Amino acid sequence: PFRRIKDAPPPEAQELPWGIKRVNAPPAWTAGQGEGVKVAVIDTGIDTDHGDLKVAGGWNATNKEKPEAFKDDHGHGTHVAGTIAALDNGAGVVGVAPKATLYGVKVLDANGSGTFDDVIAGMQWAVENKMQVANMSLGASKGNDSLKAAVEAMTAAGVVLVAAAGNSGRAVGFPAGYPGAIAVAASDSGDKVAWFSSRGPEVDIIGPGVDVKSTYLGGGYDSLSGTSMATPHLAGLAALYIGAKGIGSPDAVRAALSAASTPFADIPVEQQGAGMVDASKLLK
């Protein structure tokens, strides 16, 4: 016999992912939530239909025929975007800077891989479109002169570039390894450095990067691990700082993040840089 189709399940009640708590974002929201700060997610795109994300625009470097088609077909960029700015809307999760303005810059394909040319084109788009923060949760084991020049152009234009150190457990990848980038290592919820987190003198700071819950394709949520997940915590913190203080130069933001950080005890600086940021301290 026919039966009534069950009512749709209610949307998941909003939860605060552990990383958002660990960087102490909620107490800082009284001072600002990243309003008006333009953040480029240079990645696989963003799922523009996700109910927990508000995407202002973007660009696709991987398809010259359809530069406006920056919708995520992989999931990685959507996850990163949620940690930066998932909406404080009572459902799903909430990001570090829930009122920051997200732009999806698609430089990686459906498999999550991309070319130097496309990545550099995405970086140039961020400069030309006056992004204030760029999140680059991607990397290569070796850089090249063009990528180095793109990092320098970005910082010269005043874009704060936050980049994942890498997941090799060995040397920091690129662009994170260039001096203009803020290179982010990954920690777990027990304040230990993740085993996979790349390390070296280039590491500037550490962020939550193990079992991080965030937005995913199809309107859903997923928990992922990587320096890719740590990096958007710092991009969100940069957006909070710029929004609240009106100061956006890469050097000033880098110094402020470092000053608001506390290192983990007995962990070498090559693995954590300045340590873990406290958003309340950052916005004081």
Summary of the structure (lengths in Angstrom):
residues: 284
radius of gyration: 17.7
end to end distance: 64.0
largest distance: 68.8
contacts: 1118
relative contact order: 0.18
helix: 30%
strand: 20%
